[in-house]
Amino acid sequence: LKRQESADYFPGNLGFDPLGMYPKDEAGQKDMQLKELKNGRLAMIAITAFAFQEFVQKIGVVDETPIFFKPFNQVMYEYANSGYIYPDNM
């Protein structure tokens, strides 16, 4: 809350920019803020689409696209061995 009281505070300013990528000029800052808003809105649309997809298909997005939600080696193991895993006694 102390950060909000400072004179150089604006919404979204967390004071963390280790790579120095935030523009110094006013026009660049406004452009970066607009890009951030658009990115957030796109993310909200995407998560709504995920929820709608799960509702319609009755299959979770995590189950339908495991490559995005599981470790890569586990997914490749499951794909490579789907239907071809031999029992231990063979």
Secondary structure, 3 states (H helix, E strand, C coil): CHHHHCCCCCCCCCCCCCCCCCCCCHHHHHHHHHHHHHHHHHHHHHHHHHHHHHHHHCCCHHHHCHHHCCCHHHHHHHHHCCCCCCCCCC
